Amino acid sequence: MGVFEFIIILVVISMVGRVISRRRPRRDPQGELPQGGRAELERLRDTVDDLGGRLARLEEERDFYKELLDSPRRRDAISPPNMGEDGSDPVRPT
């Protein structure tokens, strides 16, 4: 796992944790949810599912571009800039 993937996972976990802590319904001493608590839990579940779907699409997109850049044909198509005779600076047209 690279640094980029690790950072994305940490951000998603942090966001989900913040959403859960802000939206967590308070329970009364008998353990029942307050009025409207079930609907709020459903919305929260939908939000987490949506975030999971977005993360999956981002990972697929990342993998696609990684494979595209790593393909041999792409690597052969990339050429270094024209270098001057001394090899220090690119040749600039005048």
N, CA, C and O atoms as CSV, one atom per row, in Angstrom:
chain,resi,resn,atom,element,x,y,z
A,1,MET,N,N,0.856,-1.165,0.000
A,1,MET,CA,C,0.000,0.000,0.000
A,1,MET,C,C,0.903,1.230,0.000
A,1,MET,O,O,1.814,1.356,0.819
A,2,GLY,N,N,0.633,2.110,-0.918
A,2,GLY,CA,C,1.426,3.322,-1.012
A,2,GLY,C,C,0.937,4.395,-0.061
A,2,GLY,O,O,-0.076,4.240,0.621
A,3,VAL,N,N,1.668,5.465,-0.033
A,3,VAL,CA,C,1.331,6.584,0.839
A,3,VAL,C,C,0.002,7.197,0.431
A,3,VAL,O,O,-0.807,7.565,1.283
A,4,PHE,N,N,-0.221,7.307,-0.873
A,4,PHE,CA,C,-1.452,7.914,-1.374
A,4,PHE,C,C,-2.680,7.125,-0.908
A,4,PHE,O,O,-3.650,7.710,-0.426
A,5,GLU,N,N,-2.635,5.786,-1.055
A,5,GLU,CA,C,-3.750,4.957,-0.638
A,5,GLU,C,C,-3.959,5.051,0.872
A,5,GLU,O,O,-5.096,5.105,1.340
A,6,PHE,N,N,-2.872,5.071,1.627
A,6,PHE,CA,C,-2.952,5.159,3.080
A,6,PHE,C,C,-3.628,6.463,3.511
A,6,PHE,O,O,-4.456,6.472,4.422
A,7,ILE,N,N,-3.269,7.552,2.852
A,7,ILE,CA,C,-3.858,8.856,3.187
A,7,ILE,C,C,-5.344,8.869,2.858
A,7,ILE,O,O,-6.143,9.386,3.638
A,8,ILE,N,N,-5.725,8.309,1.716
A,8,ILE,CA,C,-7.139,8.266,1.334
A,8,ILE,C,C,-7.935,7.471,2.360
A,8,ILE,O,O,-9.019,7.889,2.766
A,9,ILE,N,N,-7.405,6.327,2.781
A,9,ILE,CA,C,-8.106,5.495,3.756
A,9,ILE,C,C,-8.252,6.239,5.084
A,9,ILE,O,O,-9.316,6.201,5.702
A,10,LEU,N,N,-7.189,6.915,5.522
A,10,LEU,CA,C,-7.271,7.670,6.776
A,10,LEU,C,C,-8.309,8.788,6.699
A,10,LEU,O,O,-9.052,9.014,7.654
A,11,VAL,N,N,-8.361,9.485,5.566
A,11,VAL,CA,C,-9.328,10.573,5.400
A,11,VAL,C,C,-10.752,10.030,5.436
A,11,VAL,O,O,-11.623,10.609,6.085
A,12,VAL,N,N,-10.989,8.924,4.745
A,12,VAL,CA,C,-12.340,8.345,4.721
A,12,VAL,C,C,-12.740,7.878,6.109
A,12,VAL,O,O,-13.863,8.133,6.544
A,13,ILE,N,N,-11.843,7.200,6.812
A,13,ILE,CA,C,-12.153,6.737,8.164
A,13,ILE,C,C,-12.432,7.920,9.087
A,13,ILE,O,O,-13.350,7.873,9.907
A,14,SER,N,N,-11.647,8.967,8.951
A,14,SER,CA,C,-11.847,10.157,9.776
A,14,SER,C,C,-13.199,10.800,9.490
A,14,SER,O,O,-13.914,11.187,10.414
A,15,MET,N,N,-13.552,10.915,8.203
A,15,MET,CA,C,-14.833,11.516,7.841
A,15,MET,C,C,-15.993,10.690,8.379
A,15,MET,O,O,-16.944,11.243,8.932
A,16,VAL,N,N,-15.924,9.377,8.224
A,16,VAL,CA,C,-16.999,8.512,8.701
A,16,VAL,C,C,-17.111,8.623,10.219
A,16,VAL,O,O,-18.219,8.687,10.751
A,17,GLY,N,N,-15.986,8.648,10.917
A,17,GLY,CA,C,-16.003,8.786,12.374
A,17,GLY,C,C,-16.638,10.086,12.822
A,17,GLY,O,O,-17.418,10.105,13.774
A,18,ARG,N,N,-16.306,11.183,12.133
A,18,ARG,CA,C,-16.899,12.470,12.487
A,18,ARG,C,C,-18.402,12.482,12.231
A,18,ARG,O,O,-19.171,13.000,13.041
A,19,VAL,N,N,-18.823,11.905,11.094
A,19,VAL,CA,C,-20.253,11.868,10.775
A,19,VAL,C,C,-20.993,11.037,11.818
A,19,VAL,O,O,-22.060,11.430,12.288
A,20,ILE,N,N,-20.432,9.907,12.171
A,20,ILE,CA,C,-21.089,9.044,13.153
A,20,ILE,C,C,-21.166,9.730,14.508
A,20,ILE,O,O,-22.205,9.684,15.165
A,21,SER,N,N,-20.076,10.367,14.935
A,21,SER,CA,C,-20.088,10.993,16.258
A,21,SER,C,C,-21.040,12.193,16.316
A,21,SER,O,O,-21.622,12.460,17.368
A,22,ARG,N,N,-21.204,12.902,15.231
A,22,ARG,CA,C,-22.116,14.049,15.223
A,22,ARG,C,C,-23.573,13.621,15.143
A,22,ARG,O,O,-24.447,14.263,15.724
A,23,ARG,N,N,-23.831,12.543,14.427
A,23,ARG,CA,C,-25.206,12.157,14.160
A,23,ARG,C,C,-25.703,11.014,15.040
A,23,ARG,O,O,-26.841,10.566,14.897
A,24,ARG,N,N,-24.869,10.553,15.931
A,24,ARG,CA,C,-25.272,9.431,16.770
A,24,ARG,C,C,-26.449,9.852,17.648
A,24,ARG,O,O,-26.349,10.825,18.396
A,25,PRO,N,N,-27.551,9.132,17.560
A,25,PRO,CA,C,-28.702,9.478,18.398
A,25,PRO,C,C,-28.398,9.132,19.851
A,25,PRO,O,O,-27.766,8.118,20.148
A,26,ARG,N,N,-28.854,9.981,20.733
A,26,ARG,CA,C,-28.666,9.743,22.158
A,26,ARG,C,C,-29.738,8.776,22.643
A,26,ARG,O,O,-30.918,8.934,22.328
A,27,ARG,N,N,-29.331,7.804,23.388
A,27,ARG,CA,C,-30.284,6.817,23.902
A,27,ARG,C,C,-30.731,7.217,25.305
A,27,ARG,O,O,-29.965,7.770,26.094
A,28,ASP,N,N,-31.976,6.923,25.583
A,28,ASP,CA,C,-32.459,7.159,26.938
A,28,ASP,C,C,-32.036,5.973,27.819
A,28,ASP,O,O,-31.545,4.971,27.299
A,29,PRO,N,N,-32.217,6.070,29.125
A,29,PRO,CA,C,-31.753,5.005,30.020
A,29,PRO,C,C,-32.355,3.630,29.725
A,29,PRO,O,O,-31.736,2.620,30.059
A,30,GLN,N,N,-33.532,3.557,29.116
A,30,GLN,CA,C,-34.142,2.263,28.801
A,30,GLN,C,C,-33.537,1.649,27.544
A,30,GLN,O,O,-33.830,0.498,27.222
A,31,GLY,N,N,-32.702,2.392,26.834
A,31,GLY,CA,C,-32.052,1.866,25.642
A,31,GLY,C,C,-32.829,2.061,24.362
A,31,GLY,O,O,-32.475,1.485,23.333
A,32,GLU,N,N,-33.880,2.861,24.400
A,32,GLU,CA,C,-34.648,3.104,23.192
A,32,GLU,C,C,-34.121,4.344,22.488
A,32,GLU,O,O,-33.598,5.262,23.119
A,33,LEU,N,N,-34.266,4.352,21.183
A,33,LEU,CA,C,-33.836,5.507,20.400
A,33,LEU,C,C,-34.821,6.648,20.574
A,33,LEU,O,O,-36.017,6.407,20.744
A,34,PRO,N,N,-34.345,7.885,20.537
A,34,PRO,CA,C,-35.275,9.013,20.581
A,34,PRO,C,C,-36.134,9.034,19.320
A,34,PRO,O,O,-35.854,8.341,18.342
A,35,GLN,N,N,-37.188,9.848,19.371
A,35,GLN,CA,C,-38.098,9.928,18.236
A,35,GLN,C,C,-37.327,10.350,16.988
A,35,GLN,O,O,-36.540,11.295,17.029
A,36,GLY,N,N,-37.553,9.657,15.896
A,36,GLY,CA,C,-36.863,9.964,14.646
A,36,GLY,C,C,-35.475,9.357,14.573
A,36,GLY,O,O,-34.770,9.564,13.586
A,37,GLY,N,N,-35.066,8.620,15.581
A,37,GLY,CA,C,-33.726,8.038,15.616
A,37,GLY,C,C,-33.507,6.991,14.544
A,37,GLY,O,O,-32.423,6.909,13.966
A,38,ARG,N,N,-34.522,6.194,14.275
A,38,ARG,CA,C,-34.380,5.139,13.262
A,38,ARG,C,C,-34.199,5.744,11.872
A,38,ARG,O,O,-33.394,5.252,11.081
A,39,ALA,N,N,-34.935,6.798,11.575
A,39,ALA,CA,C,-34.795,7.455,10.272
A,39,ALA,C,C,-33.397,8.058,10.136
A,39,ALA,O,O,-32.797,8.022,9.062
A,40,GLU,N,N,-32.893,8.607,11.227
A,40,GLU,CA,C,-31.551,9.178,11.197
A,40,GLU,C,C,-30.501,8.090,10.987
A,40,GLU,O,O,-29.523,8.295,10.268
A,41,LEU,N,N,-30.708,6.931,11.619
A,41,LEU,CA,C,-29.790,5.806,11.409
A,41,LEU,C,C,-29.815,5.334,9.960
A,41,LEU,O,O,-28.774,4.988,9.400
A,42,GLU,N,N,-30.989,5.319,9.357
A,42,GLU,CA,C,-31.096,4.930,7.947
A,42,GLU,C,C,-30.352,5.922,7.054
A,42,GLU,O,O,-29.653,5.521,6.124
A,43,ARG,N,N,-30.505,7.217,7.338
A,43,ARG,CA,C,-29.789,8.227,6.549
A,43,ARG,C,C,-28.282,8.063,6.719
A,43,ARG,O,O,-27.525,8.194,5.757
A,44,LEU,N,N,-27.852,7.778,7.940
A,44,LEU,CA,C,-26.435,7.583,8.209
A,44,LEU,C,C,-25.918,6.350,7.478
A,44,LEU,O,O,-24.829,6.379,6.905
A,45,ARG,N,N,-26.684,5.278,7.495
A,45,ARG,CA,C,-26.292,4.066,6.783
A,45,ARG,C,C,-26.178,4.344,5.282
A,45,ARG,O,O,-25.246,3.877,4.628
A,46,ASP,N,N,-27.133,5.107,4.740
A,46,ASP,CA,C,-27.074,5.461,3.325
A,46,ASP,C,C,-25.839,6.311,3.023
A,46,ASP,O,O,-25.198,6.134,1.987
A,47,THR,N,N,-25.508,7.233,3.929
A,47,THR,CA,C,-24.330,8.085,3.733
A,47,THR,C,C,-23.053,7.252,3.733
A,47,THR,O,O,-22.171,7.464,2.901
A,48,VAL,N,N,-22.953,6.312,4.658
A,48,VAL,CA,C,-21.760,5.458,4.719
A,48,VAL,C,C,-21.681,4.586,3.470
A,48,VAL,O,O,-20.598,4.406,2.913
A,49,ASP,N,N,-22.810,4.044,3.024
A,49,ASP,CA,C,-22.815,3.249,1.796
A,49,ASP,C,C,-22.380,4.084,0.597
A,49,ASP,O,O,-21.627,3.615,-0.256
A,50,ASP,N,N,-22.864,5.333,0.539
A,50,ASP,CA,C,-22.482,6.231,-0.547
A,50,ASP,C,C,-20.982,6.518,-0.523
A,50,ASP,O,O,-20.326,6.503,-1.565
A,51,LEU,N,N,-20.439,6.783,0.679
A,51,LEU,CA,C,-19.002,7.024,0.799
A,51,LEU,C,C,-18.200,5.796,0.388
A,51,LEU,O,O,-17.162,5.920,-0.262
A,52,GLY,N,N,-18.672,4.623,0.758
A,52,GLY,CA,C,-17.986,3.390,0.363
A,52,GLY,C,C,-17.988,3.212,-1.149
A,52,GLY,O,O,-16.984,2.802,-1.731
A,53,GLY,N,N,-19.113,3.519,-1.783
A,53,GLY,CA,C,-19.188,3.426,-3.244
A,53,GLY,C,C,-18.261,4.414,-3.930
A,53,GLY,O,O,-17.609,4.089,-4.922
A,54,ARG,N,N,-18.213,5.623,-3.389
A,54,ARG,CA,C,-17.314,6.631,-3.959
A,54,ARG,C,C,-15.867,6.212,-3.810
A,54,ARG,O,O,-15.070,6.392,-4.730
A,55,LEU,N,N,-15.517,5.652,-2.655
A,55,LEU,CA,C,-14.146,5.197,-2.429
A,55,LEU,C,C,-13.792,4.079,-3.406
A,55,LEU,O,O,-12.684,4.052,-3.943
A,56,ALA,N,N,-14.717,3.167,-3.636
A,56,ALA,CA,C,-14.466,2.070,-4.572
A,56,ALA,C,C,-14.241,2.611,-5.982
A,56,ALA,O,O,-13.349,2.144,-6.691
A,57,ARG,N,N,-15.046,3.593,-6.392
A,57,ARG,CA,C,-14.859,4.178,-7.726
A,57,ARG,C,C,-13.524,4.912,-7.825
A,57,ARG,O,O,-12.852,4.834,-8.854
A,58,LEU,N,N,-13.132,5.625,-6.762
A,58,LEU,CA,C,-11.832,6.302,-6.765
A,58,LEU,C,C,-10.686,5.304,-6.866
A,58,LEU,O,O,-9.710,5.549,-7.576
A,59,GLU,N,N,-10.797,4.186,-6.163
A,59,GLU,CA,C,-9.750,3.174,-6.227
A,59,GLU,C,C,-9.669,2.555,-7.614
A,59,GLU,O,O,-8.575,2.309,-8.122
A,60,GLU,N,N,-10.834,2.296,-8.238
A,60,GLU,CA,C,-10.841,1.761,-9.597
A,60,GLU,C,C,-10.202,2.750,-10.567
A,60,GLU,O,O,-9.411,2.361,-11.426
A,61,GLU,N,N,-10.541,4.015,-10.429
A,61,GLU,CA,C,-9.976,5.040,-11.302
A,61,GLU,C,C,-8.465,5.153,-11.107
A,61,GLU,O,O,-7.715,5.265,-12.077
A,62,ARG,N,N,-8.023,5.123,-9.848
A,62,ARG,CA,C,-6.593,5.178,-9.544
A,62,ARG,C,C,-5.869,3.995,-10.184
A,62,ARG,O,O,-4.813,4.163,-10.794
A,63,ASP,N,N,-6.446,2.792,-10.039
A,63,ASP,CA,C,-5.823,1.605,-10.613
A,63,ASP,C,C,-5.776,1.688,-12.133
A,63,ASP,O,O,-4.787,1.289,-12.747
A,64,PHE,N,N,-6.843,2.205,-12.744
A,64,PHE,CA,C,-6.872,2.346,-14.195
A,64,PHE,C,C,-5.737,3.245,-14.678
A,64,PHE,O,O,-5.009,2.889,-15.605
A,65,TYR,N,N,-5.588,4.409,-14.048
A,65,TYR,CA,C,-4.542,5.333,-14.477
A,65,TYR,C,C,-3.155,4.794,-14.163
A,65,TYR,O,O,-2.210,5.041,-14.913
A,66,LYS,N,N,-3.023,4.064,-13.068
A,66,LYS,CA,C,-1.735,3.468,-12.733
A,66,LYS,C,C,-1.340,2.442,-13.792
A,66,LYS,O,O,-0.194,2.411,-14.240
A,67,GLU,N,N,-2.308,1.595,-14.190
A,67,GLU,CA,C,-2.044,0.607,-15.233
A,67,GLU,C,C,-1.750,1.293,-16.565
A,67,GLU,O,O,-0.885,0.847,-17.317
A,68,LEU,N,N,-2.460,2.364,-16.852
A,68,LEU,CA,C,-2.240,3.086,-18.097
A,68,LEU,C,C,-0.829,3.646,-18.152
A,68,LEU,O,O,-0.166,3.551,-19.185
A,69,LEU,N,N,-0.365,4.221,-17.066
A,69,LEU,CA,C,0.982,4.777,-17.030
A,69,LEU,C,C,2.056,3.698,-17.006
A,69,LEU,O,O,3.162,3.918,-17.499
A,70,ASP,N,N,1.749,2.542,-16.443
A,70,ASP,CA,C,2.727,1.472,-16.354
A,70,ASP,C,C,2.794,0.603,-17.601
A,70,ASP,O,O,3.692,-0.231,-17.719
A,71,SER,N,N,1.859,0.779,-18.540
A,71,SER,CA,C,1.854,-0.067,-19.732
A,71,SER,C,C,3.091,0.217,-20.591
A,71,SER,O,O,3.532,1.363,-20.678
A,72,PRO,N,N,3.651,-0.818,-21.226
A,72,PRO,CA,C,4.878,-0.641,-22.018
A,72,PRO,C,C,4.701,0.331,-23.178
A,72,PRO,O,O,5.611,1.105,-23.475
A,73,ARG,N,N,3.543,0.305,-23.839
A,73,ARG,CA,C,3.343,1.213,-24.966
A,73,ARG,C,C,3.386,2.660,-24.502
A,73,ARG,O,O,3.936,3.517,-25.195
A,74,ARG,N,N,2.818,2.939,-23.353
A,74,ARG,CA,C,2.808,4.312,-22.836
A,74,ARG,C,C,4.221,4.737,-22.467
A,74,ARG,O,O,4.624,5.868,-22.738
A,75,ARG,N,N,4.970,3.837,-21.852
A,75,ARG,CA,C,6.323,4.155,-21.435
A,75,ARG,C,C,7.208,4.445,-22.661
A,75,ARG,O,O,8.063,5.329,-22.606
A,76,ASP,N,N,7.007,3.703,-23.773
A,76,ASP,CA,C,7.793,3.942,-24.979
A,76,ASP,C,C,7.411,5.258,-25.644
A,76,ASP,O,O,8.244,5.879,-26.304
A,77,ALA,N,N,6.167,5.690,-25.481
A,77,ALA,CA,C,5.715,6.924,-26.115
A,77,ALA,C,C,6.264,8.163,-25.413
A,77,ALA,O,O,6.322,9.238,-26.010
A,78,ILE,N,N,6.664,8.022,-24.164
A,78,ILE,CA,C,7.210,9.155,-23.424
A,78,ILE,C,C,8.694,9.258,-23.736
A,78,ILE,O,O,9.452,8.312,-23.519
A,79,SER,N,N,9.096,10.400,-24.240
A,79,SER,CA,C,10.510,10.581,-24.564
A,79,SER,C,C,11.060,11.757,-23.767
A,79,SER,O,O,10.331,12.701,-23.462
A,80,PRO,N,N,12.348,11.698,-23.429
A,80,PRO,CA,C,12.943,12.806,-22.681
A,80,PRO,C,C,13.025,14.058,-23.551
A,80,PRO,O,O,13.024,13.957,-24.778
A,81,PRO,N,N,13.095,15.230,-22.935
A,81,PRO,CA,C,13.199,16.459,-23.729
A,81,PRO,C,C,14.524,16.493,-24.487
A,81,PRO,O,O,15.492,15.835,-24.104
A,82,ASN,N,N,14.548,17.284,-25.585
A,82,ASN,CA,C,15.783,17.424,-26.354
A,82,ASN,C,C,16.831,18.105,-25.489
A,82,ASN,O,O,16.577,19.151,-24.893
A,83,MET,N,N,18.003,17.503,-25.426
A,83,MET,CA,C,19.060,18.049,-24.583
A,83,MET,C,C,20.073,18.774,-25.473
A,83,MET,O,O,20.260,18.428,-26.639
A,84,GLY,N,N,20.711,19.774,-24.902
A,84,GLY,CA,C,21.767,20.491,-25.605
A,84,GLY,C,C,22.987,19.601,-25.762
A,84,GLY,O,O,23.022,18.489,-25.235
A,85,GLU,N,N,23.989,20.090,-26.487
A,85,GLU,CA,C,25.165,19.264,-26.726
A,85,GLU,C,C,25.908,18.930,-25.438
A,85,GLU,O,O,26.493,17.853,-25.323
A,86,ASP,N,N,25.889,19.845,-24.467
A,86,ASP,CA,C,26.577,19.559,-23.220
A,86,ASP,C,C,25.724,18.717,-22.282
A,86,ASP,O,O,26.211,18.265,-21.245
A,87,GLY,N,N,24.441,18.497,-22.634
A,87,GLY,CA,C,23.562,17.653,-21.841
A,87,GLY,C,C,22.990,18.322,-20.609
A,87,GLY,O,O,22.355,17.658,-19.790
A,88,SER,N,N,23.200,19.645,-20.455
A,88,SER,CA,C,22.742,20.286,-19.229
A,88,SER,C,C,21.362,20.905,-19.364
A,88,SER,O,O,20.534,20.731,-18.470
A,89,ASP,N,N,21.082,21.617,-20.439
A,89,ASP,CA,C,19.815,22.333,-20.601
A,89,ASP,C,C,19.115,21.872,-21.860
A,89,ASP,O,O,19.767,21.519,-22.843
A,90,PRO,N,N,17.791,21.872,-21.839
A,90,PRO,CA,C,17.061,21.570,-23.065
A,90,PRO,C,C,17.343,22.621,-24.135
A,90,PRO,O,O,17.576,23.791,-23.831
A,91,VAL,N,N,17.319,22.186,-25.375
A,91,VAL,CA,C,17.548,23.109,-26.491
A,91,VAL,C,C,16.303,23.957,-26.647
A,91,VAL,O,O,15.198,23.427,-26.760
A,92,ARG,N,N,16.471,25.254,-26.655
A,92,ARG,CA,C,15.345,26.165,-26.810
A,92,ARG,C,C,15.416,26.777,-28.220
A,92,ARG,O,O,16.466,27.277,-28.625
A,93,PRO,N,N,14.317,26.737,-28.955
A,93,PRO,CA,C,14.342,27.360,-30.299
A,93,PRO,C,C,14.483,28.887,-30.172
A,93,PRO,O,O,13.912,29.505,-29.273
A,94,THR,N,N,15.233,29.456,-31.066
A,94,THR,CA,C,15.433,30.925,-31.035
A,94,THR,C,C,14.791,31.579,-32.209
A,94,THR,O,O,14.857,32.800,-32.348
